Amino acid sequence: MAAASDPECSVQLGKYVYINMFTKLGQGAFGVVYRGMDTKRNIDVAAKQLEIKDDKGGADAMSEIKTLQKLPCHANLVALYDFHFFRSSFWVVMEFCNCGELKKYFDDHKPVDQATMMDFMRQTAAAVDFMHSLAEPVIHRDLKPGNIMLKQTSADPKPVIKVTDFGLSKVADVDLSKTFLMTTVAGTPCFMAPEQFAKEPYTAAVDVFALGLIYLGMIYYEEIGDILPFTKETYSSGMLLPPGMIMLQSLKSGMLAPDLVQHKTADDSVMTQLKELIGQMIKVRAKDRPKSALVHEKLRTMCGFSADASTPTTPHGGDTTDVKTTPGGATSSSSSDSTNTTTSEESGEDLGYQLLQQAVQQMMEEKLEERKEKEKESEDLLKQIRRGAPLLELLMRQGLDESSEEKEGETKFKNGDRVRVTTDYAKAKELQENYGGWNEFMRSYLGKEGKVERKILHVVKVGFPDGQIWSFNPELLTKLTEDGSAVGGTSPSEAAKETKRDKNTSHDEIVRGLFKRFDVVQIAEEAEVVKLLQKGHGGWNEKMTLCLGIKGLINRVDKDGDVFVECINGDDWTFNPEILIKVEDDPNAEIEAGDFVLIKNVTKSEAQELQRNHGEWANGMERSLGHTGIVKAVLKGDRVRVEVARHVWIFNKKLVKLVAKSEEMLVAILKRKFGM
């Protein structure tokens, strides 16, 4: 393994995973797969890199990863261990399959006996049947020999099938029995079904068709030396058009579809049954193909498994249909809602939040790396970011300009300001998380006065008369006047956007009968149109380009009817209402980690009532009402953990309004990298 410290040959993902960039295992349409090591689990892993080339591509990748996260574990699916954002790429850390792809096994062990071949078919059908039977069914859409891996362990010399590469998967939101239709064109041409070539709506039957062709290729391997659905004669002729395409042409012309399955006099009864099943699986019309559950059951019977056979306690050497494996590889009999990732109750953050935080952090690190040689402050800021910072704070700060100054009008501490630290010990310990951390020596400085030495990102460094300097969460500090009294009687450390809201009292003013405060809006995407309409309505700034096409929240309306919008990328601008499109609430939208939300602006008593049995009420939560935040985790019992106003609170979902999904957030974030 290459040295982890060498950035050219090794990539570190999180604390424990090291990827060797010189050991490429494979490459697909959407990503490259490398070999690596998980030092915590002490196992080899594979890591798929999904390079992001534009903001829309980033959103698509985020959607794919969220699909992957929803997949429960199964012995015939490659286990997924972790997800990261690094170097403008998403990385999926997964189980390493030491026997390689299906074709490699056939190459290394030819001739593969019929029993082994059929057992591989059965295991593959088990994986597909499992995906199709989930509460949220998953259609693979890109089944091919290259996506069927094998793994062998010391416990059992018999390799186990592992279906991988869900790069083209799409989650179906309804029961497949109701014929949920999909229309996107995807898949590898050789194994695509006729309806995919026709660009028609299709169902899970496309996976059954692909499986049938893969099975046919396994049977024909001895003749042509490859797992392809062609006879020796067809393969030798060089006329290798995809079977699905040929079938579609036959259907359109009214001619009979070619018979791809060839029966031989030497076939035994089991092979005859198998070929008959394959013939059913590759029918031209999707409605004529059997369901994956029936394919799986028939293969079980052919392989000698009784219909009422009990589920074995190990995934090796037996039927693995209902056996689930944990990310560590152990067998589990957990219910179908067990997943590959740790729960939000354990980690405090769910995947969507983590990936967005990593993306913003990476972009800020790249920018600051370029500047740190020139500016000492940039170097300090870079160190602070790497120690960890709340996502909401990063979003507000990611638009750093070359002067590294805060936005005009933002309430802030300045170097040399006199401050007093809170006397509340419990509050100080809680709020120091992600703000420099807590050290018990800091306790003796509670209630003491000091001077602001420097503000770095979200942390204020305070120097005390004894020469000691500590980093504090601004919420713990009160700015003092020359006579030692509190400035304005309150802490000045409100985040920029909360302060801006409080400055205006005409929040409920309606704009031309269309908009009011807290409305979610979409900003027009056409730059030239926006430039034209902005004349006389706040004007145009080239940095506004980063907000075109993304969502925002109406904060206030000025006397001329122009609208001040807080954009989800952390920027805020005054817009002509003509370029804003109101986004209506979607009652069916589910809130997930990484989503940008609004804590509803209800009264304190209403909020307290809603909080009963949903995280309860705590002092200080009232300051979150009417403010935006980021969902860190979705918890049981209709509760969500939200980062808002420099705090993290658990709210009743009924108190939270969705502003933008995590995918939309990523588009807004990546516009800073690709949009200008």
C-alpha positions as CSV (number, residue, x, y, z in Angstrom):
1,M,0.0,0.0,0.0
2,A,1.4,3.4,-0.9
3,A,2.2,5.8,1.9
4,A,-0.9,7.6,3.1
5,S,1.1,10.8,3.3
6,D,1.7,10.9,-0.5
7,P,-1.2,12.7,-2.0
8,E,-0.3,11.6,-5.5
9,C,-0.7,7.9,-4.8
10,S,-3.0,7.7,-1.8
11,V,-6.3,9.3,-0.8
12,Q,-7.5,9.4,2.8
13,L,-11.3,9.3,3.2
14,G,-12.4,10.2,6.7
15,K,-10.2,9.0,9.6
16,Y,-9.7,5.3,8.7
17,V,-9.9,4.6,4.9
18,Y,-6.9,4.9,2.6
19,I,-7.3,4.4,-1.1
20,N,-4.3,3.5,-3.3
21,M,-4.7,5.4,-6.6
22,F,-2.4,3.0,-8.4
23,T,-4.6,-0.1,-7.8
24,K,-7.6,0.5,-10.1
25,L,-10.0,-2.4,-10.0
26,G,-12.3,-1.2,-12.8
27,Q,-14.1,1.6,-14.5
28,G,-17.7,2.2,-15.4
29,A,-19.7,4.8,-17.2
30,F,-20.0,6.9,-14.0
31,G,-16.9,6.1,-11.9
32,V,-13.6,4.5,-11.3
33,V,-13.1,1.8,-8.6
34,Y,-9.9,1.6,-6.6
35,R,-8.6,-0.8,-3.9
36,G,-8.0,0.5,-0.4
37,M,-7.7,-0.3,3.3
38,D,-10.1,0.4,6.2
39,T,-7.7,0.6,9.2
40,K,-10.6,0.6,11.7
41,R,-12.1,-2.6,10.4
42,N,-8.7,-3.9,9.3
43,I,-10.1,-5.1,5.9
44,D,-9.5,-4.4,2.3
45,V,-12.2,-2.2,0.6
46,A,-13.1,-1.0,-2.8
47,A,-13.9,2.7,-3.3
48,K,-15.8,4.0,-6.3
49,Q,-15.0,7.6,-7.3
50,L,-17.8,9.6,-8.9
51,E,-16.1,12.6,-10.3
52,I,-18.3,15.8,-10.3
53,K,-17.9,17.8,-13.5
54,D,-20.7,20.3,-13.0
55,D,-23.3,21.4,-10.5
56,K,-26.1,19.3,-12.0
57,G,-23.9,16.2,-12.1
58,G,-23.3,16.7,-8.4
59,A,-27.0,16.7,-7.7
60,D,-27.4,13.5,-9.8
61,A,-24.6,11.8,-7.8
62,M,-26.1,12.9,-4.5
63,S,-29.4,11.3,-5.6
64,E,-27.6,8.1,-6.4
65,I,-25.8,8.0,-3.1
66,K,-29.1,8.5,-1.2
67,T,-30.5,5.6,-3.2
68,L,-27.5,3.5,-2.2
69,Q,-27.9,4.4,1.4
70,K,-31.5,3.1,1.4
71,L,-30.5,-0.4,0.3
72,P,-30.7,-2.9,3.1
73,C,-27.9,-5.4,3.4
74,H,-28.1,-8.8,1.6
75,A,-25.6,-11.5,1.2
76,N,-25.6,-11.2,-2.6
77,L,-25.3,-7.4,-2.7
78,V,-21.9,-5.7,-2.2
79,A,-21.9,-4.2,1.3
80,L,-21.6,-0.4,1.4
81,Y,-19.5,0.9,4.3
82,D,-19.2,4.7,3.9
83,F,-19.7,7.7,1.7
84,H,-17.5,10.8,1.3
85,F,-17.0,13.9,-0.7
86,F,-13.3,14.6,-1.6
87,R,-11.4,16.3,-4.4
88,S,-14.6,17.3,-6.3
89,S,-15.8,13.7,-6.2
90,F,-18.2,11.5,-4.3
91,W,-16.6,8.3,-3.0
92,V,-18.5,5.1,-2.1
93,V,-16.5,2.8,0.1
94,M,-17.7,-0.8,-0.3
95,E,-16.9,-4.4,0.2
96,F,-13.9,-5.7,-1.7
97,C,-14.6,-8.8,-3.8
98,N,-11.3,-10.8,-4.0
99,C,-12.4,-13.1,-6.9
100,G,-13.1,-10.2,-9.3
101,E,-15.8,-10.2,-11.9
102,L,-17.9,-13.1,-13.1
103,K,-16.1,-13.5,-16.4
104,K,-12.7,-13.6,-14.6
105,Y,-14.0,-16.5,-12.5
106,F,-15.1,-18.3,-15.7
107,D,-11.7,-17.6,-17.3
108,D,-9.8,-18.9,-14.3
109,H,-11.9,-22.0,-13.6
110,K,-12.9,-23.3,-17.0
111,P,-14.8,-25.4,-17.6
112,V,-17.2,-24.3,-14.9
113,D,-19.5,-27.2,-14.1
114,Q,-23.2,-26.9,-14.5
115,A,-24.1,-27.1,-10.8
116,T,-21.7,-24.2,-10.0
117,M,-23.0,-22.1,-12.9
118,M,-26.6,-22.6,-11.9
119,D,-25.9,-21.8,-8.3
120,F,-24.3,-18.5,-9.5
121,M,-27.6,-17.9,-11.4
122,R,-29.6,-18.6,-8.3
123,Q,-27.6,-16.2,-6.2
124,T,-27.8,-13.4,-8.8
125,A,-31.6,-13.9,-9.0
126,A,-31.8,-13.8,-5.2
127,A,-30.1,-10.3,-5.2
128,V,-32.4,-9.0,-8.0
129,D,-35.5,-10.5,-6.4
130,F,-34.5,-8.8,-3.1
131,M,-34.1,-5.4,-4.7
132,H,-37.5,-5.7,-6.5
133,S,-39.3,-6.8,-3.3
134,L,-38.2,-3.9,-1.1
135,A,-40.7,-1.5,0.4
136,E,-39.1,1.1,-2.0
137,P,-38.3,-1.2,-4.9
138,V,-35.0,-0.7,-6.7
139,I,-34.5,-1.4,-10.4
140,H,-30.9,-2.0,-11.2
141,R,-31.2,-1.1,-14.9
142,D,-27.6,-1.9,-15.7
143,L,-27.2,-5.6,-15.0
144,K,-24.3,-7.2,-16.9
145,P,-21.4,-9.6,-16.1
146,G,-19.1,-6.8,-15.1
147,N,-21.5,-5.8,-12.3
148,I,-21.6,-9.4,-10.9
149,M,-18.6,-9.9,-8.6
150,L,-17.5,-12.9,-6.6
151,K,-16.0,-13.1,-3.1
152,Q,-14.3,-16.0,-1.3
153,T,-13.6,-16.3,2.4
154,S,-11.4,-18.6,4.5
155,A,-14.6,-19.9,6.1
156,D,-15.9,-21.4,2.8
157,P,-14.0,-22.2,-0.4
158,K,-17.2,-21.7,-2.4
159,P,-17.3,-18.1,-3.8
160,V,-20.4,-16.0,-3.2
161,I,-22.0,-13.8,-5.8
162,K,-22.1,-10.1,-5.1
163,V,-24.1,-7.7,-7.3
164,T,-22.6,-4.3,-7.5
165,D,-22.6,-0.9,-9.3
166,F,-25.9,0.7,-8.8
167,G,-24.8,3.8,-10.8
168,L,-27.9,3.6,-13.0
169,S,-30.4,2.5,-10.3
170,K,-33.5,4.5,-9.6
171,V,-35.8,4.0,-6.6
172,A,-39.4,3.3,-7.5
173,D,-41.8,5.0,-5.2
174,V,-44.7,2.7,-5.6
175,D,-45.4,-1.1,-5.6
176,L,-44.1,-2.7,-8.8
177,S,-47.3,-4.7,-9.1
178,K,-48.9,-1.5,-10.1
179,T,-46.5,-1.2,-13.0
180,F,-44.4,1.8,-11.9
181,L,-43.1,3.2,-15.2
182,M,-39.7,4.7,-15.7
183,T,-38.6,6.6,-18.9
184,T,-34.9,7.5,-18.6
185,V,-32.6,5.7,-21.0
186,A,-29.9,3.8,-19.2
187,G,-28.1,0.5,-19.2
188,T,-25.4,-1.3,-21.2
189,P,-26.6,-1.9,-24.8
190,C,-25.8,-5.6,-25.1
191,F,-28.1,-6.4,-22.2
192,M,-30.8,-3.7,-22.6
193,A,-34.4,-4.7,-23.1
194,P,-36.4,-3.8,-26.2
195,E,-38.4,-1.2,-24.3
196,Q,-35.2,0.6,-23.3
197,F,-34.1,0.9,-26.9
198,A,-37.6,2.2,-27.8
199,K,-37.3,4.9,-25.1
200,E,-40.6,3.7,-23.7
201,P,-41.7,3.5,-20.1
202,Y,-40.4,0.4,-18.5
203,T,-40.5,-1.6,-15.3
204,A,-38.4,-4.1,-13.3
205,A,-38.9,-6.5,-16.3
206,V,-35.8,-4.9,-17.8
207,D,-33.7,-6.5,-15.0
208,V,-35.3,-9.9,-15.7
209,F,-34.5,-9.5,-19.4
210,A,-30.8,-8.6,-18.6
211,L,-30.5,-11.6,-16.3
212,G,-31.8,-13.9,-19.0
213,L,-29.2,-12.7,-21.4
214,I,-26.5,-13.0,-18.7
215,Y,-27.6,-16.6,-18.0
216,L,-27.5,-17.3,-21.8
217,G,-24.0,-15.9,-21.9
218,M,-22.9,-18.2,-19.1
219,I,-24.2,-21.2,-21.0
220,Y,-22.5,-20.1,-24.2
221,Y,-19.2,-19.2,-22.5
222,E,-17.5,-22.5,-23.5
223,E,-18.3,-21.8,-27.2
224,I,-17.1,-18.2,-27.5
225,G,-14.9,-17.6,-24.4
226,D,-17.0,-14.7,-23.1
227,I,-20.2,-14.1,-21.2
228,L,-22.3,-12.7,-24.1
229,P,-25.7,-13.8,-25.3
230,F,-24.5,-15.0,-28.7
231,T,-24.0,-18.4,-30.2
232,K,-20.7,-19.4,-31.7
233,E,-22.0,-18.8,-35.3
234,T,-23.3,-15.4,-34.5
235,Y,-20.2,-14.4,-32.6
236,S,-17.9,-15.6,-35.4
237,S,-19.9,-13.6,-38.0
238,G,-19.1,-10.3,-36.2
239,M,-22.7,-9.2,-36.5
240,L,-23.1,-8.5,-32.8
241,L,-26.2,-6.3,-32.6
242,P,-27.7,-6.1,-29.1
243,P,-30.5,-8.7,-28.9
244,G,-32.9,-6.1,-27.5
245,M,-32.4,-3.9,-30.5
246,I,-33.0,-6.8,-32.9
247,M,-36.1,-7.8,-31.0
248,L,-37.5,-4.3,-31.2
249,Q,-36.9,-4.1,-35.0
250,S,-38.7,-7.5,-35.4
251,L,-41.6,-6.2,-33.3
252,K,-41.9,-3.0,-35.4
253,S,-41.7,-4.9,-38.7
254,G,-44.1,-7.6,-37.7
255,M,-41.6,-10.3,-38.1
256,L,-40.8,-13.1,-35.6
257,A,-38.2,-12.3,-33.0
258,P,-35.0,-14.4,-33.3
259,D,-34.8,-17.5,-31.1
260,L,-31.7,-16.9,-29.0
261,V,-32.0,-20.1,-27.0
262,Q,-30.7,-23.2,-28.7
263,H,-31.7,-26.5,-27.3
264,K,-29.4,-29.5,-27.8
265,T,-29.9,-33.2,-27.7
266,A,-27.2,-33.5,-25.1
267,D,-29.1,-31.2,-22.6
268,D,-30.2,-33.0,-19.5
269,S,-33.6,-32.3,-18.0
270,V,-32.3,-29.5,-15.7
271,M,-30.6,-27.7,-18.5
272,T,-33.7,-28.1,-20.6
273,Q,-35.7,-26.5,-17.8
274,L,-33.1,-23.7,-17.4
275,K,-33.2,-22.9,-21.1
276,E,-37.0,-22.8,-21.1
277,L,-36.9,-20.4,-18.2
278,I,-34.4,-18.2,-20.0
279,G,-36.6,-18.2,-23.0
280,Q,-39.4,-16.8,-20.9
281,M,-37.1,-14.2,-19.3
282,I,-36.1,-12.7,-22.7
283,K,-39.6,-12.4,-24.2
284,V,-40.0,-9.3,-26.4
285,R,-42.9,-7.9,-24.5
286,A,-42.2,-7.0,-20.9
287,K,-45.7,-8.2,-19.8
288,D,-44.8,-11.7,-21.0
289,R,-41.7,-12.1,-18.8
290,P,-41.9,-13.7,-15.4
291,K,-41.3,-11.7,-12.2
292,S,-37.9,-11.9,-10.6
293,A,-39.5,-13.7,-7.6
294,L,-40.7,-16.5,-9.9
295,V,-37.3,-16.7,-11.6
296,H,-35.6,-17.0,-8.2
297,E,-38.0,-19.6,-7.0
298,K,-37.6,-21.8,-10.1
299,L,-33.8,-21.6,-9.9
300,R,-34.0,-22.6,-6.2
301,T,-36.0,-25.6,-7.2
302,M,-33.5,-26.5,-10.0
303,C,-30.6,-26.2,-7.6
304,G,-32.3,-28.6,-5.1
305,F,-33.7,-26.1,-2.5
306,S,-37.1,-27.0,-1.2
307,A,-39.8,-24.4,-1.3
308,D,-40.1,-24.4,2.5
309,A,-36.4,-24.6,3.3
310,S,-35.4,-22.6,6.3
311,T,-33.1,-19.7,6.0
312,P,-29.5,-20.8,6.8
313,T,-27.5,-19.0,9.5
314,T,-24.6,-18.3,7.1
315,P,-24.6,-16.8,3.7
316,H,-22.1,-19.4,2.4
317,G,-23.0,-22.7,1.0
318,G,-26.8,-22.2,1.2
319,D,-29.7,-20.2,-0.1
320,T,-28.9,-16.5,0.7
321,T,-32.2,-15.0,-0.3
322,D,-33.2,-13.7,3.1
323,V,-29.8,-13.4,4.7
324,K,-28.6,-9.9,5.4
325,T,-25.0,-9.0,6.2
326,T,-23.9,-6.0,8.2
327,P,-21.3,-3.6,6.9
328,G,-18.7,-5.5,8.8
329,G,-19.6,-8.7,6.9
330,A,-21.4,-10.5,9.8
331,T,-24.7,-12.3,9.3
332,S,-27.8,-10.6,10.6
333,S,-31.4,-11.6,11.0
334,S,-32.5,-8.0,11.4
335,S,-35.6,-6.6,9.9
336,S,-35.7,-5.1,6.4
337,D,-35.2,-1.6,7.6
338,S,-31.7,-2.3,8.7
339,T,-29.3,-0.4,6.5
340,N,-25.6,-0.2,5.6
341,T,-24.9,3.0,7.6
342,T,-24.9,4.0,11.2
343,T,-28.1,5.5,12.5
344,S,-28.5,9.1,13.2
345,E,-29.2,8.4,16.9
346,E,-25.6,7.1,17.1
347,S,-23.7,9.5,14.8
348,G,-25.7,12.8,15.4
349,E,-25.5,13.5,11.7
350,D,-27.1,11.7,8.7
351,L,-25.4,11.2,5.3
352,G,-26.9,14.2,3.4
353,Y,-25.6,16.7,6.0
354,Q,-22.2,15.0,6.1
355,L,-21.7,15.1,2.4
356,L,-22.7,18.8,2.1
357,Q,-20.5,19.7,4.9
358,Q,-17.5,17.9,3.3
359,A,-18.3,19.6,-0.1
360,V,-18.3,23.1,1.4
361,Q,-15.3,22.4,3.5
362,Q,-13.3,21.1,0.5
363,M,-14.1,24.1,-1.6
364,M,-13.2,26.5,1.1
365,E,-9.9,24.6,1.8
366,E,-9.0,24.8,-1.9
367,K,-9.6,28.6,-2.0
368,L,-7.7,29.2,1.3
369,E,-4.8,27.0,0.2
370,E,-4.3,29.4,-2.7
371,R,-4.3,32.4,-0.3
372,K,-2.5,31.1,2.8
373,E,1.0,31.9,1.5
374,K,0.0,35.6,1.3
375,E,-2.2,35.9,4.3
376,K,-1.6,34.6,7.8
377,E,-5.3,34.9,8.6
378,S,-6.1,32.6,5.7
379,E,-3.8,30.0,7.1
380,D,-5.4,30.3,10.6
381,L,-8.9,30.0,9.0
382,L,-7.8,26.9,7.0
383,K,-6.7,25.2,10.2
384,Q,-10.0,26.1,11.9
385,I,-12.1,24.7,9.0
386,R,-10.1,21.4,9.2
387,R,-11.0,21.1,12.8
388,G,-14.7,21.0,11.9
389,A,-17.3,23.7,11.6
390,P,-21.1,23.7,11.4
391,L,-22.5,23.4,7.9
392,L,-24.7,26.5,8.3
393,E,-21.7,28.6,9.3
394,L,-19.7,27.3,6.4
395,L,-22.5,28.2,3.9
396,M,-22.6,31.7,5.3
397,R,-18.8,32.1,4.9
398,Q,-18.1,30.2,1.7
399,G,-18.3,33.3,-0.4
400,L,-15.1,34.7,1.0
401,D,-13.7,37.6,-1.0
402,E,-10.0,38.4,-1.4
403,S,-10.1,40.7,1.6
404,S,-11.4,38.0,3.8
405,E,-13.8,40.5,5.3
406,E,-17.3,39.8,6.5
407,K,-20.3,41.0,4.7
408,E,-21.2,44.6,5.1
409,G,-23.9,45.2,7.7
410,E,-23.1,41.9,9.5
411,T,-23.0,42.3,13.3
412,K,-19.6,41.1,14.5
413,F,-16.8,41.3,17.0
414,K,-13.8,43.4,16.0
415,N,-10.3,43.0,17.1
416,G,-9.8,44.9,20.4
417,D,-13.5,44.7,21.5
418,R,-14.0,44.2,25.2
419,V,-16.1,41.1,26.0
420,R,-17.4,39.1,28.9
421,V,-17.7,35.3,29.0
422,T,-20.9,33.7,30.2
423,T,-21.0,32.3,33.7
424,D,-23.2,29.3,32.7
425,Y,-20.9,26.3,32.8
426,A,-23.3,23.8,31.3
427,K,-24.2,26.1,28.5
428,A,-20.5,26.8,27.8
429,K,-19.6,23.1,27.6
430,E,-22.5,22.4,25.2
431,L,-21.9,25.3,22.9
432,Q,-18.2,24.8,22.5
433,E,-18.7,21.7,20.4
434,N,-17.4,22.6,16.9
435,Y,-16.2,25.9,18.3
436,G,-12.8,25.0,19.4
437,G,-13.9,22.4,21.9
438,W,-14.0,22.6,25.7
439,N,-11.1,22.4,28.2
440,E,-11.7,22.3,31.9
441,F,-9.1,25.0,32.4
442,M,-11.6,27.3,30.5
443,R,-13.9,27.1,33.5
444,S,-11.9,29.6,35.5
445,Y,-12.4,32.1,32.8
446,L,-16.2,32.0,32.9
447,G,-17.6,35.4,33.9
448,K,-14.2,37.1,33.2
449,E,-13.5,40.0,30.8
450,G,-11.1,39.8,28.0
451,K,-10.3,41.4,24.6
452,V,-11.0,40.0,21.1
453,E,-7.7,39.0,19.5
454,R,-9.1,37.7,16.3
455,K,-12.2,36.2,14.8
456,I,-11.6,33.1,12.6
457,L,-14.6,31.8,10.7
458,H,-17.1,31.0,13.5
459,V,-14.8,31.2,16.5
460,V,-13.7,34.3,18.5
461,K,-10.3,34.2,20.1
462,V,-10.3,36.1,23.4
463,G,-7.2,37.2,25.2
464,F,-7.2,37.6,29.0
465,P,-5.1,39.8,31.3
466,D,-3.0,36.8,32.4
467,G,-1.9,36.2,28.8
468,Q,-4.1,33.2,28.2
469,I,-6.0,33.0,24.9
470,W,-9.1,30.8,24.4
471,S,-11.4,30.2,21.4
472,F,-15.1,30.7,22.1
473,N,-18.4,30.3,20.5
474,P,-19.7,33.9,19.9
475,E,-22.9,32.9,21.7
476,L,-20.9,32.7,25.0
477,L,-19.6,36.3,24.7
478,T,-21.2,39.7,25.5
479,K,-19.7,42.8,24.0
480,L,-19.0,45.5,26.5
481,T,-18.9,49.3,26.4
482,E,-16.1,51.4,27.8
483,D,-17.9,51.5,31.2
484,G,-18.2,47.7,31.3
485,S,-22.0,47.5,30.5
486,A,-23.3,45.2,27.8
487,V,-23.8,46.7,24.4
488,G,-27.5,47.0,23.8
489,G,-28.1,44.7,26.7
490,T,-27.7,41.6,24.5
491,S,-25.0,39.6,22.9
492,P,-23.9,40.9,19.5
493,S,-23.1,37.5,18.1
494,E,-26.3,36.8,16.2
495,A,-25.6,35.2,12.8
496,A,-25.8,37.6,9.9
497,K,-29.1,36.4,8.5
498,E,-30.9,36.3,11.8
499,T,-29.8,39.9,12.5
500,K,-31.1,41.1,9.1
501,R,-34.5,39.6,9.8
502,D,-34.8,41.5,13.1
503,K,-34.1,44.8,11.5
504,N,-37.3,45.0,9.5
505,T,-40.7,45.2,11.0
506,S,-42.7,45.1,7.8
507,H,-42.1,41.4,7.2
508,D,-45.6,40.5,6.4
509,E,-46.0,43.1,3.6
510,I,-47.3,41.4,0.5
511,V,-45.6,42.0,-2.8
512,R,-48.1,42.8,-5.5
513,G,-50.4,40.2,-4.1
514,L,-47.9,37.4,-4.8
515,F,-45.3,37.2,-2.1
516,K,-44.9,37.5,1.7
517,R,-42.2,36.9,4.2
518,F,-41.1,33.2,4.5
519,D,-42.3,32.4,1.0
520,V,-40.0,30.0,-0.8
521,V,-39.0,31.3,-4.3
522,Q,-37.1,30.1,-7.3
523,I,-34.9,32.7,-8.9
524,A,-35.0,32.9,-12.7
525,E,-32.1,31.2,-14.5
526,E,-31.7,33.3,-17.6
527,A,-28.8,35.8,-16.8
528,E,-29.6,38.3,-19.5
529,V,-33.3,38.5,-18.5
530,V,-32.4,39.0,-14.9
531,K,-29.9,41.7,-15.7
532,L,-32.5,43.6,-17.7
533,L,-35.2,43.3,-15.0
534,Q,-32.8,44.3,-12.2
535,K,-32.4,47.8,-13.5
536,G,-34.0,50.1,-11.0
537,H,-34.6,47.2,-8.7
538,G,-31.4,46.9,-6.8
539,G,-29.2,46.6,-9.9
540,W,-27.0,43.7,-11.1
541,N,-23.9,42.3,-9.6
542,E,-21.9,39.5,-11.4
543,K,-21.9,37.5,-8.2
544,M,-25.7,37.2,-8.6
545,T,-24.9,34.6,-11.2
546,L,-24.3,32.1,-8.4
547,C,-27.9,32.5,-7.3
548,L,-29.6,32.1,-10.7
549,G,-31.8,29.0,-10.9
550,I,-31.6,28.2,-7.2
551,K,-34.1,28.7,-4.3
552,G,-34.3,31.3,-1.6
553,L,-36.5,32.5,1.2
554,I,-38.2,35.9,1.2
555,N,-36.9,37.9,4.2
556,R,-38.5,41.3,3.7
557,V,-40.0,43.8,1.2
558,D,-38.8,47.4,0.8
559,K,-41.1,50.4,0.2
560,D,-40.7,50.1,-3.5
561,G,-41.9,46.5,-3.6
562,D,-38.5,44.9,-4.2
563,V,-37.8,41.7,-2.4
564,F,-34.8,40.8,-0.2
565,V,-34.1,37.1,-0.7
566,E,-31.9,34.8,1.4
567,C,-30.5,32.3,-1.1
568,I,-29.8,28.7,-0.1
569,N,-26.1,29.1,-1.0
570,G,-25.6,31.6,1.8
571,D,-25.9,34.8,-0.3
572,D,-28.6,37.4,-0.1
573,W,-29.7,40.0,-2.7
574,T,-32.5,42.4,-3.4
575,F,-34.5,41.2,-6.5
576,N,-37.2,42.6,-8.7
577,P,-40.2,40.4,-7.9
578,E,-40.8,39.8,-11.6
579,I,-37.8,37.4,-11.7
580,L,-39.1,35.3,-8.7
581,I,-41.3,32.2,-9.0
582,K,-43.2,31.2,-5.9
583,V,-42.6,27.5,-4.9
584,E,-45.7,26.0,-3.4
585,D,-45.4,23.6,-0.4
586,D,-45.3,20.0,-1.3
587,P,-47.3,18.1,1.4
588,N,-45.8,14.8,0.3
589,A,-42.1,15.9,0.4
590,E,-40.1,14.1,3.1
591,I,-37.5,16.0,5.1
592,E,-34.0,14.4,5.0
593,A,-30.6,15.2,6.3
594,G,-28.9,18.0,4.4
595,D,-32.2,19.7,3.6
596,F,-32.4,23.5,4.1
597,V,-35.4,24.3,6.3
598,L,-37.3,27.0,8.1
599,I,-38.3,26.8,11.7
600,K,-41.8,28.1,11.5
601,N,-42.5,31.5,12.9
602,V,-45.2,30.5,15.4
603,T,-45.6,31.8,18.9
604,K,-43.5,30.4,21.8
605,S,-46.6,28.8,23.3
606,E,-47.6,27.1,20.0
607,A,-44.0,25.8,19.6
608,Q,-43.9,24.5,23.2
609,E,-47.2,22.6,22.6
610,L,-45.9,21.0,19.4
611,Q,-42.6,20.0,21.1
612,R,-44.4,17.9,23.7
613,N,-43.1,14.3,23.3
614,H,-41.0,15.5,20.3
615,G,-37.8,16.6,21.8
616,E,-39.5,18.8,24.4
617,W,-38.7,22.5,24.9
618,A,-35.4,24.1,26.1
619,N,-34.5,27.6,27.0
620,G,-33.2,29.4,24.0
621,M,-35.2,27.5,21.4
622,E,-37.5,30.5,20.9
623,R,-34.6,32.3,19.1
624,S,-34.8,29.7,16.4
625,L,-38.4,30.4,15.5
626,G,-38.6,32.1,12.1
627,H,-35.0,31.2,11.3
628,T,-33.4,28.9,8.7
629,G,-31.3,25.9,9.4
630,I,-29.9,22.6,8.0
631,V,-31.2,19.2,9.0
632,K,-28.4,17.2,10.6
633,A,-30.4,14.0,11.1
634,V,-33.9,12.5,10.9
635,L,-34.9,10.7,14.1
636,K,-37.6,8.4,15.1
637,G,-41.0,9.7,16.3
638,D,-41.4,12.5,13.7
639,R,-38.4,14.4,15.1
640,V,-35.5,16.1,13.3
641,R,-32.2,17.4,14.5
642,V,-31.6,20.9,13.1
643,E,-28.6,23.1,13.1
644,V,-30.0,26.7,13.5
645,A,-28.7,30.0,15.0
646,R,-25.5,28.4,16.2
647,H,-27.3,25.7,18.1
648,V,-28.5,22.2,17.4
649,W,-32.0,21.5,18.5
650,I,-34.4,18.5,18.1
651,F,-37.7,19.7,16.6
652,N,-41.1,18.2,15.9
653,K,-41.3,17.9,12.1
654,K,-44.5,19.9,12.2
655,L,-42.4,22.9,13.3
656,V,-40.1,22.6,10.3
657,K,-40.8,23.8,6.7
658,L,-38.8,22.4,3.8
659,V,-37.1,25.1,1.7
660,A,-34.7,23.1,-0.5
661,K,-33.6,19.4,-0.8
662,S,-30.0,18.4,-0.2
663,E,-29.6,17.9,-3.9
664,E,-30.7,21.5,-4.6
665,M,-28.3,22.6,-1.8
666,L,-25.4,20.8,-3.6
667,V,-26.2,22.4,-6.9
668,A,-26.1,25.8,-5.1
669,I,-22.8,25.0,-3.4
670,L,-21.1,23.7,-6.5
671,K,-22.1,26.7,-8.6
672,R,-19.2,28.5,-6.7
673,K,-16.9,26.0,-8.3
674,F,-18.3,25.5,-11.7
675,G,-20.6,28.5,-12.2
676,M,-18.1,31.3,-12.5
